[in-house]
Amino acid sequence: MAGAIIVAASAGCIAPSPSTESPVAITSPVGTSVPPTSVIASAAAPTPSDVATGYLALGDSLTAGFQAGRGEDKTGGYVGGVLDAWRHRHPDAQLTNLACFGDDTTAMLTGNGSTCSYPQGSQFAAALASLRQGVGVGLVTITIGVNDLYGCTVVGIDGTCVAYVTRTMGAALTSMLAQIRAAAPLALIVALTYYNPLLATSLGTPEAPSAVAPRPADPQVATDSAQAFTGLNRVITTAVTAVGGRVADIAGAFAVTDTSGSPLPVNIQRLCDWTSFCTQGDAHPNDAGYAAMARAVTAVL
């Protein structure tokens, strides 16, 4: 996600404007819908060595820990919760968070269109440099792809665009993860699927300070987006399992397919409870949402 997930710019670049915090890497010395069965730990997944204990976090605004009204927190968000769990096993683990608000796969891979600056030219190049410097990374987490998809949601859901973007994004992610695996053969790689903030377009965008422009309810976008996010999460799952990695089922945690419940269905109520959408028109997670994401990641560590 990018920034403040505002309806057609929800959870990925999810973005009003980037945080005023430094976009460069932060190193901390301390402290839709893929079915649940897709939370797969490949039988071939390597076991991190006791020596390689570092945690490398890659991605968009979700990995950057962006929250409406707060900006980024690269040692907080879901990453902070995962780091705490990782340090239960490896007390001396160091965090390097290279995430960039608004990055899609092209920006991550090449630096083109990225709002962040890296000495190596891109977030991905910086990640490989970190791995090749022998810093001992035992865990890599990644969120990427939703900002690719948002380009297809400017006016409704463009199915042709979704199909193209999903295919190209999947190929780019597959290539990046293969290179990460080659650079860190023993690291545990975890990719996060995405919840679908566009489900909440059935409510419309609330009038709120962070909302760029209030929008009327659009149930059709909410319906059509479900298929788009299912495809996105499928390619994420395929790419990470191909390198012996694991999938954190964020879509499942947010109950994206559960339409039971009243007055709001469970999937939309969860968006209201775990993001700032229903109060501020921003679908980035709040503290509760990031805690749920952290639980989904730690469940597969």
C-alpha positions as CSV (number, residue, x, y, z in Angstrom):
1,M,0.0,0.0,0.0
2,A,1.1,3.4,-0.5
3,G,-0.3,5.8,1.9
4,A,-3.8,6.5,3.1
5,I,-5.9,4.1,1.3
6,I,-8.7,6.3,0.1
7,V,-11.3,4.3,-1.8
8,A,-9.9,4.0,-5.3
9,A,-6.5,4.4,-3.8
10,S,-7.2,2.1,-0.9
11,A,-4.9,-0.4,0.9
12,G,-1.9,-0.4,-1.5
13,C,-0.8,3.0,-2.3
14,I,-3.6,3.3,0.0
15,A,-2.8,6.9,-0.1
16,P,-3.4,10.5,0.7
17,S,0.1,11.8,0.7
18,P,3.3,10.1,1.8
19,S,4.5,10.4,5.3
20,T,6.8,13.2,6.2
21,E,9.1,10.6,7.8
22,S,12.3,9.7,6.0
23,P,11.7,7.2,3.2
24,V,15.0,5.6,3.4
25,A,15.7,2.3,5.1
26,I,15.4,2.1,8.9
27,T,17.4,-0.3,10.9
28,S,16.3,-1.0,14.4
29,P,18.7,-2.4,16.9
30,V,15.9,-3.0,19.4
31,G,12.8,-3.5,20.0
32,T,-9.8,-11.5,-2.8
33,S,-9.4,-13.8,-1.0
34,V,-7.3,-16.8,-1.0
35,P,-8.8,-19.6,1.1
36,P,-7.3,-20.3,4.5
37,T,-5.8,-23.4,3.0
38,S,-3.4,-21.2,1.0
39,V,-1.5,-20.5,4.2
40,I,1.0,-22.9,3.0
41,A,4.4,-23.9,4.5
42,S,6.1,-25.6,1.7
43,A,7.6,-28.9,2.5
44,A,10.7,-27.8,0.8
45,A,11.0,-24.6,2.8
46,P,14.5,-24.1,4.2
47,T,15.1,-23.7,7.9
48,P,16.8,-20.4,8.8
49,S,20.2,-20.9,10.4
50,D,20.8,-19.9,14.0
51,V,23.4,-17.5,12.8
52,A,21.1,-15.7,10.2
53,T,18.6,-14.0,12.5
54,G,18.1,-10.6,10.9
55,Y,14.6,-9.5,9.7
56,L,14.3,-7.7,6.3
57,A,10.9,-6.1,5.6
58,L,10.0,-5.1,2.1
59,G,6.9,-3.6,0.6
60,D,4.5,-0.7,0.3
61,S,2.7,1.4,2.9
62,L,1.5,-1.6,4.8
63,T,5.1,-2.7,5.6
64,A,5.9,0.9,6.3
65,G,3.2,0.9,9.0
66,F,1.3,3.8,7.6
67,Q,-1.8,5.0,9.6
68,A,-4.2,7.8,8.9
69,G,-3.3,10.9,10.8
70,R,0.0,9.3,12.1
71,G,2.1,8.7,9.0
72,E,4.6,5.8,8.9
73,D,6.1,3.7,11.7
74,K,8.6,1.4,10.2
75,T,9.3,-0.3,13.5
76,G,5.6,-0.5,14.3
77,G,2.6,-1.7,12.2
78,Y,2.6,-5.4,11.5
79,V,6.4,-5.4,11.2
80,G,6.8,-4.4,14.9
81,G,4.6,-7.3,16.0
82,V,6.4,-9.8,13.8
83,L,9.8,-8.5,15.1
84,D,8.7,-9.0,18.7
85,A,7.7,-12.6,17.9
86,W,10.9,-13.2,15.9
87,R,13.0,-11.9,18.9
88,H,11.4,-14.5,21.2
89,R,13.5,-17.0,19.2
90,H,16.4,-14.7,18.3
91,P,16.8,-12.0,20.9
92,D,19.6,-10.2,19.0
93,A,17.7,-10.0,15.7
94,Q,18.1,-6.7,13.9
95,L,15.3,-5.1,11.7
96,T,15.9,-3.5,8.3
97,N,12.7,-2.0,6.9
98,L,13.1,-0.8,3.3
99,A,9.4,-0.4,2.6
100,C,8.2,2.6,0.5
101,F,4.8,4.2,0.6
102,G,3.2,3.8,-2.8
103,D,5.6,1.3,-4.4
104,D,4.2,-1.1,-6.9
105,T,6.2,-3.9,-8.4
106,T,7.8,-1.7,-11.0
107,A,8.8,1.0,-8.5
108,M,10.2,-1.7,-6.1
109,L,12.1,-3.4,-8.9
110,T,13.5,-0.4,-10.8
111,G,12.9,2.7,-8.7
112,N,10.8,4.2,-11.5
113,G,7.8,6.0,-10.0
114,S,9.0,5.4,-6.4
115,T,8.6,8.2,-3.8
116,C,11.7,6.9,-2.0
117,S,15.4,7.2,-2.7
118,Y,17.9,4.4,-2.2
119,P,21.7,4.5,-2.9
120,Q,21.3,1.4,-5.0
121,G,18.5,2.9,-7.1
122,S,15.5,0.9,-5.9
123,Q,14.0,-0.9,-2.9
124,F,14.7,-4.3,-4.5
125,A,18.3,-3.4,-5.3
126,A,18.8,-2.2,-1.7
127,A,17.4,-5.5,-0.5
128,L,19.8,-7.5,-2.5
129,A,22.7,-5.4,-1.4
130,S,21.7,-5.9,2.2
131,L,21.5,-9.7,1.7
132,R,24.7,-9.9,-0.2
133,Q,26.6,-7.9,2.5
134,G,26.2,-11.0,4.6
135,V,24.2,-9.3,7.4
136,G,22.7,-12.6,8.3
137,V,19.0,-12.3,7.3
138,G,16.9,-15.2,8.6
139,L,13.4,-13.7,7.8
140,V,12.1,-11.7,4.9
141,T,8.5,-10.4,4.7
142,I,6.9,-8.7,1.7
143,T,3.8,-6.8,0.8
144,I,3.6,-5.8,-2.9
145,G,1.1,-5.8,-5.7
146,V,-2.0,-3.8,-4.5
147,N,-0.7,-0.6,-6.0
148,D,-0.4,-2.3,-9.3
149,L,-4.0,-3.3,-9.1
150,Y,-5.3,0.2,-8.1
151,G,-4.4,1.5,-11.5
152,C,-7.3,-0.6,-12.8
153,T,-9.9,0.9,-10.4
154,V,-10.0,4.5,-11.4
155,V,-13.4,4.1,-13.0
156,G,-15.1,0.9,-11.8
157,I,-13.0,-2.2,-12.2
158,D,-11.3,-2.7,-15.6
159,G,-11.2,-6.4,-16.1
160,T,-8.8,-6.3,-19.0
161,C,-6.4,-4.1,-17.0
162,V,-6.7,-6.4,-14.0
163,A,-5.8,-9.4,-16.1
164,Y,-2.8,-7.7,-17.6
165,V,-1.6,-6.2,-14.3
166,T,-2.0,-9.4,-12.4
167,R,0.0,-11.3,-15.0
168,T,2.9,-8.8,-15.2
169,M,2.9,-8.2,-11.4
170,G,3.1,-12.0,-10.8
171,A,6.0,-12.3,-13.2
172,A,7.9,-9.5,-11.5
173,L,7.3,-10.8,-8.0
174,T,8.3,-14.3,-9.1
175,S,11.6,-13.0,-10.4
176,M,12.3,-10.8,-7.3
177,L,11.6,-13.7,-4.9
178,A,13.8,-16.1,-6.9
179,Q,16.7,-13.6,-6.6
180,I,16.0,-13.1,-2.9
181,R,16.1,-16.9,-2.4
182,A,19.4,-17.1,-4.3
183,A,20.9,-14.4,-2.1
184,A,19.5,-15.9,1.1
185,P,19.2,-19.6,0.6
186,L,18.3,-20.3,4.3
187,A,16.0,-17.4,5.0
188,L,12.3,-17.8,5.7
189,I,10.4,-15.8,3.1
190,V,6.8,-14.8,4.0
191,A,4.5,-13.0,1.5
192,L,1.3,-11.4,2.8
193,T,-1.9,-11.5,0.8
194,Y,-4.2,-8.5,0.8
195,Y,-7.5,-7.6,2.3
196,N,-9.9,-5.9,-0.1
197,P,-10.6,-2.3,1.0
198,L,-12.8,-1.8,-2.1
199,L,-15.5,-3.9,-0.4
200,A,-16.3,-0.9,1.6
201,T,-17.2,1.1,-1.5
202,S,-20.6,-0.3,-1.0
203,L,-20.8,2.2,1.9
204,G,-19.5,5.2,0.0
205,T,-16.6,7.3,1.3
206,P,-17.3,9.1,4.5
207,E,-16.9,12.9,4.8
208,A,-13.7,13.2,6.7
209,P,-10.5,15.3,6.8
210,S,-8.4,12.7,5.1
211,A,-10.8,11.9,2.3
212,V,-9.7,13.6,-0.9
213,A,-13.2,13.5,-2.3
214,P,-16.2,11.8,-0.7
215,R,-17.7,9.2,-3.0
216,P,-21.2,7.8,-3.3
217,A,-21.8,4.1,-2.5
218,D,-20.8,1.8,-5.4
219,P,-21.9,-1.8,-4.7
220,Q,-20.8,-2.9,-8.2
221,V,-17.1,-2.0,-7.5
222,A,-17.3,-3.8,-4.2
223,T,-18.6,-6.9,-6.0
224,D,-16.2,-6.8,-9.0
225,S,-13.2,-6.1,-6.8
226,A,-13.6,-9.5,-5.1
227,Q,-12.5,-11.3,-8.2
228,A,-9.6,-8.9,-8.8
229,F,-8.2,-9.4,-5.3
230,T,-8.7,-13.2,-5.6
231,G,-6.4,-13.1,-8.6
232,L,-3.9,-10.8,-7.0
233,N,-3.7,-13.0,-3.9
234,R,-3.4,-16.2,-6.0
235,V,-0.3,-14.9,-7.9
236,I,1.3,-13.8,-4.6
237,T,0.7,-17.3,-3.2
238,T,2.1,-19.0,-6.3
239,A,5.2,-16.8,-6.4
240,V,6.2,-17.3,-2.8
241,T,5.5,-21.0,-2.6
242,A,7.7,-21.5,-5.7
243,V,10.7,-20.4,-3.7
244,G,9.8,-22.5,-0.6
245,G,8.3,-19.5,1.2
246,R,5.1,-19.2,3.2
247,V,1.9,-17.2,2.9
248,A,0.4,-15.1,5.6
249,D,-3.4,-15.1,5.0
250,I,-4.3,-11.5,5.5
251,A,-7.4,-11.9,3.3
252,G,-8.6,-14.6,5.6
253,A,-7.8,-12.6,8.7
254,F,-10.0,-9.8,7.4
255,A,-12.8,-12.4,6.5
256,V,-13.0,-10.9,3.0
257,T,-15.5,-13.6,1.8
258,D,-17.8,-13.6,4.9
259,T,-20.9,-11.7,3.9
260,S,-23.0,-12.9,6.9
261,G,-23.9,-10.6,9.8
262,S,-26.1,-7.6,10.4
263,P,-26.4,-4.6,10.1
264,L,-23.1,-4.9,8.3
265,P,-21.7,-8.1,6.9
266,V,-18.6,-9.4,8.7
267,N,-16.2,-8.5,5.9
268,I,-17.2,-4.9,5.9
269,Q,-17.5,-4.7,9.7
270,R,-14.0,-5.9,9.9
271,L,-12.8,-3.2,7.6
272,C,-14.6,-0.7,9.8
273,D,-13.0,-2.2,13.0
274,W,-9.5,-2.7,11.7
275,T,-9.0,0.2,9.3
276,S,-9.8,4.0,9.4
277,F,-12.1,3.7,6.4
278,C,-15.4,4.1,8.1
279,T,-14.2,7.1,10.2
280,Q,-11.8,8.8,7.9
281,G,-12.2,7.4,4.5
282,D,-8.7,5.8,4.7
283,A,-8.5,2.0,4.4
284,H,-5.0,1.6,5.9
285,P,-5.0,-0.5,9.1
286,N,-5.3,0.9,12.5
287,D,-3.6,-0.6,15.6
288,A,-6.1,-3.5,15.7
289,G,-5.7,-4.2,12.0
290,Y,-1.9,-4.2,12.1
291,A,-2.0,-6.5,15.2
292,A,-4.2,-8.9,13.2
293,M,-1.8,-8.8,10.3
294,A,1.1,-9.5,12.7
295,R,-0.8,-12.6,14.1
296,A,-1.3,-13.9,10.5
297,V,2.5,-13.6,9.8
298,T,3.7,-15.1,13.1
299,A,1.3,-18.0,12.6
300,V,3.4,-19.2,9.7
301,L,6.9,-18.5,11.2
